Amino acid sequence: MVCNGVKMSRKVILPSEVKVCATCTYWDGEREVDEDVRVIVVVDDCSGECVVQEKHKQALHDVRLEEDCLWDDLEPDRQNAASAADKKQA
């Protein structure tokens, strides 16, 4: 896609359960998380650091066949954050 002469990357919308780096809690690349509809939005050529493997990974890298991957859905973090907030209020 080109906008005003600048090449722009496509954005990809993924359900949080899809096992790619962009949907993992251990990936530190740029992403937008929509908690209401449980989707992650990334630029298709985005990359970031996997904090478990200490390697640079593409956002859309499929992790299902990696033996040293500790992929973790973003959902558990939201539940833990809510529990921590509840405890703080008590």
N, C-alpha and C positions, 0 to 999 in steps of 0.2 A: 504494500500500500504506500502511496506517495502523497504527501500533503505539503503544499507550498514548496515543492522541490526537495523536500526532506523525506528520506525513506523511513517509514514507520513500521514497527512490528505489529503483528496481530496480537490481540489479547485472547487468552484461552480461559474458559470458565470450567472448573473441575469440581465435581462433588468431593467433599473432604475425605471420603473413603477410598478414593482412587490411589493406588500405591505408586506414586511418583514422588520425587524429592520435594516438590513444591507443596505437597499436602502433609509433610512430615514435621513434627515439632522440632526435630533436630536440624532442620535446614534453615540457614539464616539469610537466604536471598530475598529480594523484594517481591512482595505479594500483598494482595488485599484479601482480607477475610470477611465475608459477609456471614455473620453468625445467625442471622434470622433465617436464611435459606440454606445455610451450611454449604457454601461454595467458596472456592478459592479462585482468585483471578490473578493470572500472571501474564507477562509478555512472553510470547512463544519462544523467544531466543534468550530469555533470562537465565542467569546462572547464579550460584551462591556456594557457600561453604557448608559441607556436611560436618557438624561438630562431633559426630561419633567417629567417622572415618578420617576426619581432618583432610578431606579432599574437596577439590572444586567440582561441583556437579551441576548439570543442566537442570532447570526446573522440571522439565518433562521426562527426566531420566526414570525409566521403569526399574523399580527396585525389587520386584518379585523374585528374581533369580539370583540376587546377591546374597551370599552366605554371611557376610560380615555386616549386614545392614540391620539396624534396630529401628526400622520404620515405626513411627508412633503417630496415630491419627491426632489431629488438632483437637478433636472433641474432648478427650480426657483432660486436657489443660483447662478448658472452659469449665468443666465440672469441678475440678480442683480449685479453681479461682473462686467459684461461687461458694464452695464449702468454706474456704478460708475467709471470705467476706462474712458468711453467716457466723462463724466462730468469733470474728472480731467484734460483731455487734452484740454478742451474748455477754 
